[in-house]
């Protein structure tokens, strides 16, 4: 699953500050610079600013947030050579990156397996309750007709058009058939949880859509998320990934405190402020830390 890409990235890139290119291999840790990175995803960039604020509030005085560095492959390489110290990531996707055959789906199982397969150069800190994961979403009329779970959806799929990202069929077509007996009438490529998918579901061009659990468009349009009652989609809890040895215990504790208070509801609200209200991400991060007793 490729995470959704928000607008407003340019503003955050400017706010991230200047510095040497990533190919610097800077040493982090208690006496060095802490370099916080993010993937090329708006939510990841916002979380990076929150991590930076939490670390500064904990006494770290040499914290840098880099502009977006690209996809997971680039982020992993940067953590390996310590040109990044820490990045926010998603537990299920990170586990699947290192173990493509994993069958873990629940938050507890995903995190437990992740700690076992992570290479020695990395460590994960505490995962947050907050998840940003795939959802199958329908309009209210279909939900009111008795479709509330993936199991309810299964027998109806033959009459329904699905819309989502281009890679959805390769990743989930056989899985949803095996678990739920669901074979859609058509699988249509729209976009990755964005406005094309939302518009197609709203208009009725598609009847089932893949959106994300922190998407404000679900409630705004009266869409109904279906319960994944057999856990087809793996957990995607927010988790800090650290280049081992680059953070002190005080700094690790500071990020764990962020994770402890970060819920899906709060993450959704942060995304609304960032993408819809176009607030300065540094102000969003500062307000979040203050509101949760971390400033």
N, C-alpha and C positions, 0 to 999 in steps of 0.2 A: 504494500500500500504506500502510495506516495502521499505525503501529507499535503494539505491544502496550502496554497500560496496566497497570502493576503496582499492587499494593496498597502500603500503607505510605507513601502520598504525604503524608498529613497531617503525619507526623512530620518529613519533610524540609522541608516548607513552613515549619514552625515554626523549624527549624534554619537556614533560609536567612536569617533575620533580617528586621528591619523596615527601612523606608526610604521614600523618596518614591515615588509611583506611577511607572509606566513613562513616562508622558507628561511627562518632564522634560527629555529631550534632553541629558542630561549629557555633557560632553566627556570622553572617556577619553584614554589615552596616557601617556607617561612622567611627566607632571606632574599628571595628573588621576586620577579614580577609574576603576578597571577594573570594569565591571559585567558579570558573567557570567550569562547567561540559559539557559533550557532550554525545550523544548517540554513539553506536559503528558503526559510519558511518564516512568515511573520510571527507566529506564536513562539517559535524557538528564539527569535531575536528579542522578543519582549521578556521571555524568561531569563535570558542572559543578562538583561539590565537589572532584573530583580535579584539575581544571584550576585551581581556586582555590588549593588547597594547593600545587601546583607553582609557581604564580606567586608566592605568598608566600615559598616557599623560595628563589626566585630573587631576592628582594629587594623585590618589590612590596609596599608597606605600606598600600595603599588599595584592597583588593579586596572586592567585594560580590557575593554570590550572590543573585539575585532568586528569588522563588517562581515556579512555572511560569507562563508567559505565554501559553500556548495553542498553536495549530497553526503550521505553517510560514509561513502568510501573515502572522500576527502577529509572528513572530520576524523575518522579513525586513524588515517595516516598522520594527521597533525597531532593527535594525542600520542601516537607512538613516538614521534620525534620530539615531543614536548614543545612544539611551537604553539600548542594549546595546552592549557592546564585543566580546564573543565568545560563541559558542554551539557546542556539539557537534552534529554533524549526520551524515547518512548520504549517502555520495557519490552513489549511484544515484538516490535520491529527490530530492536537491538538483539534480542535473543535469536530471532530468525536469521539475522545477518551472520551470526556466529554458528548457528545450528539450524540448517535449513530443514532438517527432518524432525524438528521438535513437534510434539503433540500437545504441549502445555497450552492451556487457554485461560485459566483463572489467574487473578492477580498474584495470589500466593505461589502457585506453581510456576508461573512465568518468572517471577523474581528469584525463586529458589534455583531454578535451572540456569538462569542468567548468571548468578554468582558462581556456578560451577564451570560454565563454559567460557567465561570471560578470560582472555589471555592475561598472563602475569603482569603485563605492563599497565593494565587498567584496573580500576575498581569502581564499583557503583556504590553510592551512598544510599540513604533511605529513600524508598519510593514514596511519592505523594499519593493520597487518595484520589487526586485528580486524574482523570483519564480523558484522552482525546482519541476516540476510536471510531471505527466504522459503525454506522447504523443503517438498517433498512427502514425507510420512511415511506408512509403512504398518506394519501389525503384522508380527511375526516370521514368521507362517505364510505370508503372502503373499510376503514377501521370499524365504523358503526355497523357494517354488515357482518361483523364477526371475525375480522382479521385483526388480531391483537398480538400474535406471536408468529415466529417463523414457522412453527408447526401448523398454525392456522393458514398461513400463506401457501404452504406446500401444494395442496390439492388445487389451488386457484391459479398457480403460476402459468399454466398452459394458456390462459386467457389474458395474461398481463404482459405489458412491455416494461422492461427494466432499463434504467438509465444510470450511467456511472462512468468512471474512468476507463481508459482504453485497456488497461491491464486487468480489469476486473474478471473478465471471462477466463483468462488463463489461470488466475489465482483461485477463483471461487466457484466457477461453474460446476465442476465435478463435485466439489465439497458440499455445496448446497443441495445437489441432487442426491448424494449419498446420505446426508444427515436428515434431510427434510422432504425428499421426493419432489423437489422443486425444479422444473424445467420451464423457463420463461418462454413465452411465445416469441419474444425477440429480446436480444440484449443489444442496447443501443449505446454507443459512445457519446457522452455529453461532455462533461468536464469533471475535474476532481473536487467534488463537493462545492462547486462554485455557482455563479449566477445562471449558467446555461442549464445545469441540472435543476436548479430551483424553478426556473421559468418553465421548463418542460413538464415538471410535476404539477405546477400550479395550473398550467393550461390543459392538462390531461393528455398531452402527447405521450407521456409515460405514466405508468400507474404506481411504480415502485422505484425509489431512488436510493442511491448510496450517498449519505451525508455523514457528518461527523458530530460527535456527541457535544462538542462545545459550540456548534453553529447556532448563532442567534436567529437564523432564518427559519428554523424549525418552529419555534413558538410564534414568531412574527407572522408566519403564513398559516398557522393552525394545523400544521402537519403532525402526524402521529408516528412516533418511533415504535417499531415492533420489538418485542422481547426476543432476544436470541436465546431461546430456552434450552438449547443443547450446546451452547458456547461454541459456535462456529468461528466467530471472530475472536482472536486472542486479546487478552487484556493489553491496554496501552497506557499504563501509568507513567506519569512524568517522573524521571529519575535523573539525578546528576551523575554524569560519567566523568571520572577523574583520571588524569595521568598519575599513576601511583608515585607518591613521594613529593608531589608538588604543593600539597596543602598541609598546614599544621592541624592538630586536633581541634584547636579553637575554630579554625576556618571550616573544617568538616562539620563541626557541631552547628555552625551558623547556617550552612546549607541544609542540614537535617531539620533545623527549626523551620526553614521555609517550606520544606516538603510536608512537615507535620500539619501545617495550616492551609495548604493549597488543596482545595476541593474542586470538583468538576464545575460546580456552580460558580465559584469564585473565578475559575479560569475562563468560563464563558463570559462573565462580566468584564474581565480584563480584555478579552478579545473584542467585545462590543465597544469599549472605550477606545481601543486601538484602531479598529478597522472602520467603525461607523461614526464615532464622535471625533475621530482624527486628533485625539489628545496627544500631547508630547509624551513619548514612551518613558522618558526619565521621570516626568511628573507622575505617570501611572505607577511606575515602580516605587517611587517614594511614598505615594499615598497608600499603596498596598502594604508596604513594610510598616508604616505608622499605624494603620488600621489593625494590623495583626500583632502589635507589640514587638516588632523586630527592628525598630528604629531607635 
